[in-house]
Amino acid sequence: MVREYYNFIKDYLQLAEIKTMYLFINFLSAFFYKIFEILLPLMASEIIKYLTLGNDKMTYIFLGIFSIDYLLYYLSLYINYRIYGYNVNYCYDKLTTKVLNKLISVDNNFTRVISKGRIMNSIDSDIVSIGDMNDCISELIIGLLQIIIVISIIGFYSVWISLLFILYVIIYITIKNNYDRKVNIHHNKVIIQDDRYSNLLTQIALGLQEIKTFNMLSKLKDKLNIIQKKFTKEYSIKRHYMVIRDNDLKIFMYIFRVVLYIILIFLVSRNYFGLNVLVLMISYHEKLDSYIEDLITATTSIRETNTAVSRVNTILDYNSDNYVFGDVDIDDIYGALEFKNVSLEINNNKILKNINLKIDHNKVVAIVGEAGCGKTSLFNLILRLNKPTKGKITLDNTNIYDFSKEAYTKNVGVVTQRPFIFNMSIRKNLNFVDTDIKHQIEACKTAGIHDFIQSLPNGYNTILRENGSNISGGQKQMISIARTLLTDCEVLLLDDITTALDPDTAKLAPKLIQNIRKDHTIVMITKKPELMKIADLIVVMDKGKIVDMGTHDKLIKENEIYQTLQSRKSPSKLGVFSND
């Protein structure tokens, strides 16, 4: 048991990196207020003793000591509460920063290993719980000291009664700790089901439109019901053990109390000690029960918090080889990309096979092919969201993994099919990249969204709802493009940007690309025949391979896949959860 809690505390201290000063003050203040609390019954006993003896002087002396003890007790308690608040804030800031830094430095496999629901629950509740650990550790250590001190005081009056107390404490704590461990086992299982439920709800929220369109709701409800039943089962078992731990075991406490009272009354009646000692023993027994309950509460909290510590450590310990950044900090990037014998395997599945591709500066390259051919996987490699299993990718003849994080992200930008817009003004969304208002207006004009923004009642100060739900998908896409243009990146990745555009806005996409090509190397995934035609180089992919490349005129004559793609008037119907 001791080793178990030692490991819990060690894991917590390594994770939270709590300041030594906070630990010391928290422990010291808790120690003093507990000691002053223990002394209160002893002072009360002495007051009763001298009051019954008619010694007014000693009665008032101990009454004064009692008052001072009470004052020091509340002063220590106040300090303990204050330092507890500082510690929780410090721990929360430290851990949220750690988790955030981890989330922005992981690869695409991260959410396959750790679900989004678990990530959100860890941020929402686990980190808050961990902030309580410092206080629980103090309560545990000092709770043990309190029990030892009380038994020692009792032993001063009667060794046999103190041995009886020791036996009682050992039996009671052992049984309660056993049931507490069982509670924790099922508590962990409850959390797992809660993670699964949150993860599925997150997916439903993100894909609500498609779910309604394809009438998936009833099947998803069935999945939620299955998770709910497992949650209910594990929670019911957890509550069963909690009832035994917190309620049924009190019978043992009451039986001991009756036995103790009988023994004490017998000893007083035989003049083994006076009435004041009887009051002291009864008072300390009640205190001892309270200390044991506090001790078990502390062990319960430590055990449950250790679960939170383990969950956060799982996130922080995730090993992502893809994000081993180099130290090349070149700011003057030309923008030439090259794939050299690149292959990609994920979970033993061959996603990309021997890709060789050279993309020159200020060229527009279109990556085309049927759904699932590997287009998006190619993008993920450029974005360093996955790392090649074989071969290498270079930017200006430098391996992309040799660049520092800052240098690479500054020079490689992406506009996705479903861009994310924050619940704040258009101006503040753009401020994340560049706070210069003139630059923002220029970027929005290039993206073709400036006139629309100006037509809004509050212009650039218009508040966008969560993920831009109060504007059209096309307008959100154009704001996202403007935001990317503000990065001054040399390489611009466009991931099927016309998907969210209405037909009229989509017609402007070729002109937009022509406007920005003079300052960028553009690599785009597209299903639009008109966008393919304006590309300097078209790369045709099939089953993870490049099967052909060239201009529109060449491919329309020679390549059947490209001919099929050109003959389509609209994108092929894709599954809701396409992994392309």
N, C-alpha and C positions, 0 to 999 in steps of 0.2 A: 504493500500500500504506500509506504514511504517513497520507494523508488518510483512508483507510478506518478505520484504528485511532483516529485523532483523533476521528472522528465517533462511534465506539463509546464511547470514554471520555467524550466530552461528553454523550451521551445518558444514560449511567450516572450521572454526577455530577448532572445535572438531576433525575433520578428519585429517587436515594437521598438527596440532600441531606446527604452525609457531612460531619461536622464537620472543619474545617480542621486542628484539632489532631490528629485521628486520622490524616488523610492525611499530615501532616508527620512524625509519630513513626513511622508505618508505613514511609514511604519512607526516613527517616533511618536507622532500625535495620536495614532491609534493605540499604541502601547500605554501612553500616559492616561488617556481617557478611560481605558479598560481597567488600569490599576486603580485609578481614583474611584471608579465604580465599585471595584471589589472591596475597597476600604470602607465604603458607606455602611454596609451591615455591621462591620466590626465597630465602627464609631457609634452606631445606634445601640449596639449591645453594651458598650461601655457607659453610655448615657443612662440606659436602663439600670445597669449594675449600681452606679453611684447614686442614682435617684432613689433606688430601693434601700440603699444604705444611709440615706439622708445626708450625703456629703455634697452640699450645694456647690462648693468651690470646684470640685472635680467634675461635677455635672456640667457646669457652665464652661469649663475648660474644654471638655470633649464636645460640647455643643458648638463652641467656636471652631474647633478643629473640623467638626462635621460640616459647618458652613463653608469654611475655606476649601475643604475637599470637594464639596459640591460645586463651588465656583470654578475650581481648577478643572473639574470634570467637564463642565460645559465649555470652558475656554479651549481645552484640548479637542473636544468634539467639533467645535467651530473651525479650528485650524484644519482638522482632518477633512471636513466637508469642503473647505476652500481648495485644498491641495488636490482633492479628488476631482474637482471640476477642471483645474489646470491640467491634470494628467489626462483626463478623457479628451480634452481639446487637442493636446499635444499628440496623443496617440492617433486620434482620428485624422489630423492633418498629415502625420507621417505616413500612415498606411494608405490613405486615399492617394497621396502623391506616388507611393510605390506602385500601387495597382494601376493608376493611370499611366505611368511611365511604361509599365509592362504591356498594357493594352495597345499602346501606340507603337510597340516594337515587336509584335508577334507576326507570324506568318499565317497563311490561309488554313493551315492544319489546326490552328488553335481551337477554333469553335467546333472542330470534329472531336477534340479531346475533352474540352470543357464547354458545356452547353451555355448558351446565352442566359438562360434562366438562372443557372447557378452563378454566373458572373454577376448578374443584377442582384441576386439575393445576398451575395457576399458583400457587395458594395453597400447595399441597403441595410442589412442587419448584422452580418458577421463583424464588420469593422467596428460598428457601434458597440457590440458585445465585448469585443476585445478590450475596449477602453475601460471596462469594469474590472479587468483581471488584476490590476495592481492593488485595488482595494480588497479584492477577494483573497489575495496572497497574504496581505496584512491581517485580515480577519482570521485566516487559517492559522497562521503562526501564533498570533496573540491569543486566539481561542484556546490553543493547546496550553499556552502559558497560564491563561486564566484558570483552566481546569487543574493544572498542577499546583498553582498557588492556593486555590480554594481547598484542595485536598490536603495540602501541607498545613494550612491554618486549622483545618478540622483535626489533623493528626496531632497538633499541639495539645488539644483537649482530650482526644481519644484515638489511640492508634488503631483499635479494632474497628471503630466506626469509619475511620479513613480507609482501611482495607476493604470494608464493605462498599464504600463509595468507589474505590478503584475497580472492584469487580463489576459493579453496576455500569460504570463508564465504558469499560472494555467490551462488555456484552452488548450494550446499547449501541455504541458506535459501530461495532463490527456488523451487527444485523442491519442497521440503517445504511451503512456503506454498501453492503451487498445488494440491497434493493435499489440503492441509488445507481449502482453500476448497471443494473437491469433497465432502469428508467432511461439511462443514457444510451444504451444500445438501441432501444426503440425510438428514442429521440433522434438519433442519427438517421434511422430509416424513414422517419417522418419528414426530415429535411430533404432527403433524396426525392421523395414523392413531391414535395413542395417545389423543388428545383424543376422536376419534370413538368409539373403543372404550369409554372411560370414560363418555362421555355416554350411550351406549346401555345400559351396565350400570347407570347411575344410574336411567334410566327403568324398566329391568326391576325393580330393587329397589323402586322406588316403586309399581309397578303389578303386583307379583308375584301378588297374589290374583286380579286380573282376568285376568292372563296364563294362570294355571292354569285358571281357570273357562272361558275361551274357547279353550283349547288352542292358544295362540299360540307356545309355546316352540320348536317345530321351525322355524318361519319366522324367529324371532328368532335362533336358532342359525345359520341360513343367513346372516343379515346379519352376525353376529359373525365367521363364517368368512371372508366376503368382506373384511372389514376386516383380519382376521389375515393373509390372503394378501398384501394390499397392504403391511401393516406388514413382513412377512417379506421381501418383494421389496426394499423401500427399505432395510431394515436390512442385507440381504446386499450391496447395492451400496455402502452406507456402509462395511461391514467390508472390502470389496475395496480401497477406497481407503485405509482405515486400515492395512491390511497393507503396501501399497506405501509409505505415508508412514513407518510405524514400523519396518518390517522390511526391505523390499527395498532402500530407499535407503541402508541401512547398508553395502551393497556399495561404494558410492561413497566412504564414509568409510574403509573398510578399504583400498581401493586407494590413496587419498591417504596413508594411514598408512604403507603399504609404500614408496611413492615417497619420502615424507619421511624415513623411516629410512635408505633407500639414500643419499639426498643427505647426511644428517647424518653417517653413517659415513664417507662419502667425504671430507667436509670435515674431520672429526677426524683421519682418516688422513693428510691433507695439512697438519695443524697450523694450520688456519685458526682453530680455537678448541679449548679444552680439554675434558676429560671432564665437568667440572661444567656447562658450557654444553650439552653433549649431553643430560645428565640434565634440565636446565632445559627444553630444547626439547621433549623427549619428554613431560615432566610437563605443560607448558603445552598441548601438543597434546591430551592427554587431558582437561585442564581445558576447553579450547576446545570439544571435542566435547560435554562435559557442559553447558557454557553454551549451546551451540546447541540441545541437546535441551530444556533448561529454557526457553529463549526460545520455541521452537516450542510447548512445552506451555502457556506463558503466552498465546501468540497464539491457540492452539486454545481455551483456556478463555475468553478475552475474546470470541472470535467466537461460541462457544456461549452465553455469558452474555448477549451482545448479543441473541440470539434471545429469551432469557428477559425481558430488559429491554423488547423490542418487544412481547412478549405481555402483560406487565403494563401497559405504556403503552396498549395497545389497550383494556384494561378501564378505566383511569383517564381516557382521552381520550373515552370514550363521552359523547356530548352528549345530554342529556335535558332538553328544554325544559319537560317536565312538572314538574320539580323546581326551578323558579326560585321560591323561597319569598319571600313578602313580609315586612313587619316589623310587621304588625298583631298585637299581643300581648294582645288582650282575653281575660280569663279568665272573665268573666261572660257566657257564651253562652246565648241563649234556646233555640235549636235549630230554627229555621224554615229549611227548604231550599226553593230554587226553581230550576228549570231554565227558561232563557229562550232559546227558539229554538236549542236545542243539537243539533249534528250531529257525527258522528265518522266519520272515514275512516282506515283503516289499509291501507297498501300499495295505495292506489287503490280499496279496497273500501269501499262505504258501509255502515257497521255500524249507525249510528243516524241517524235523519232527522228533523230539526226537532222535537225533544222540548220540549214545554212542560208543566211540572208544578209545582204548588205543594204543599208538604208542611208542615202547621202543627205547632207545638210540641205535644208530648204526644199526638200522633196515631199510630195504627198504620196503616201503608200497606203493602199487599201488591202486589208486582209479579209478575204471572202471565203465562203464555203457553207455547206449545210450545217444545221444545228448539231453540235457535238463533235465537230471536226478538230477543235483545239484552239480556236481563235482567242477566246478569253484566257485560256491557259498561257498563250503566248504573251498576252498583255501582263498577266500576273508575274511572269518572269521578268519583264522589263521593269515592273514596279517593285521587284524584289519581294513579292508576297510569297513566291515559291522560289526555290533554288534549283538550278539545273542538276540533274543526276550525273550528266556527263556534258563535257564541252564548256564553253564560256561565252558570255555576252560582253561586248566592249562598247564603251562610249568614248569617242575620240581616241581609240586604240588603248584605252585603259579599262581593265576589268571593272564592271559596275560595282563589285563588292569591295574594290579598293577605295572608292569614294567615301568620304565622311557622310553621315546622315544628312547634315545640313546642306552640304554641297550638292548631293544627289537630288534631294527632294526639291531644292530650289530650281533645279534645271530640268526636271522631269515632272510634268503635270498631267492630270487625267480629268476627263469629263465622262462620267458614267451614264448608263441608261436611266438610272433613278437617282439623281443627285440629291443630297441631303441639305435641307435649308433649316436654319435654326429659328426658333420661336422668338424673333426679335426683328428690329427694323431692317430694311434692305441695306441701309447705310452700315449698320453694325455687322451684318453678314459679310459685307465687302471689307469692313475694317479689319477682319481677321487676317487679311492678306496685305492690304495697303490702305493707310488712313488718309492718303492724299485725295481730296475730293476731286481735283482736276483729273487725276489718273483714273478714278472710279468712273467719272462721266465718259472719259475717252474709251475705256474698256466696254462700257455699256453701249456706247454708240457703235463700236466695232461689232459687238454681239447682236446689235439690232434690237435692244430692249430699252434704250434710253427714252424714246418717245412715249412708250407705254408707261414707264415709271413716272414721267413728268405729268401724264394724264391722271394719275392717282391723286386724290385729295391732299395727301400728305407727302407726295413725291417720294424722295429717297428715305424719308422718315416713316413711311408706311410700315406698320407692324405686320409681319408675316406670321400666320398661325403655324402650329407645329408642322414641320416638314413642308411649309408653304401650301397648306391646304386651301387657302383663300385665293389662290391664283391658279391658272391652268398649268397643266404639266409642261406645256411648251414654254410658257413664261418662266416657270421655275428652271427649266433647262437652260434658257438664255441667260438668266442671272448666274447660274452655275458656270456657264462658259465665260461670262464677264469676270467672275471671281478667279477662274483659272488663268485668264489672260493677265490679270494683275500680278501674277507670280513672276512674270518676266522669264518663264521657263523657255528653254531652247527646244526641248522635245515635248510635243503635245500629243497625248493619246486620246482619241475620241472613240468611246465605246458605244457604237450604234446610237448616236445622239438624236437621230430623227425619230426614234421609237416613241418618245413622249410628245413630239410636235404634231400639231394639227396640220392638215394638208397645205393650207396657205403658208404657214410658217416654215414647213418643211421645204417648200420651193425656194426659200431664201438660203438654205444650207449651203448649196454650191458657191453662192456669192460670198457667204461668210468665210468659207474655207479659202477661197481665192484671196480674200482680204488679209487673212492672217498668215498665209503661207510664206510671205516674204520675210517674216521674222521667226519662223518656226520650222522644225522638222515635224511633219504631221504623219502619224500612223493612226489609221482609223479602221475600225470594224464596221462594216455596213452591209445592209441588205438592199439598199436603194440603188437601182441601176444607174440613175443619173449621177450619183456620187462616185460610183466606180469609174465612170467615163472620164471624170476630171483628174483622176489619179495619174501620177507620173509612172507608177509601178503598181500593178495589181498582183497580189500573191494568192493563189488558189490553194486551199487546204482541204485535205480529205483524210479521215481516220488518223489524225495526228501527224500527218506528213505534208510537206509542200509538194504538190503534184505538178504545179506549173506556175510560171510567173511571166509577166510581160505587160504590154500596153493593151488597152481595150481592143484596138484594131487587130492585134495579133491573136488574142485569146478568143475573140468572138468567132474567129475562123477555125481555130485549132482545138479548143478545149470544150468538151461536152458539158462538164460541170458548170463552167462559166456561161455557156450558152443557156443552160437551164435557169441559172440565177438571173440572167438578163431578161429572160422571157416572162418573169414574174412581175405582176403589176403591184403586188403587195407582199409583205413578209409572210413566210410560211407560218402556220399556226404552231406555236411552241407550247410545251408543257409549262405549267406554272412554276415548277421547281427545276428548270433546265440547268444542267451543270456545264453547259457549253462555255 
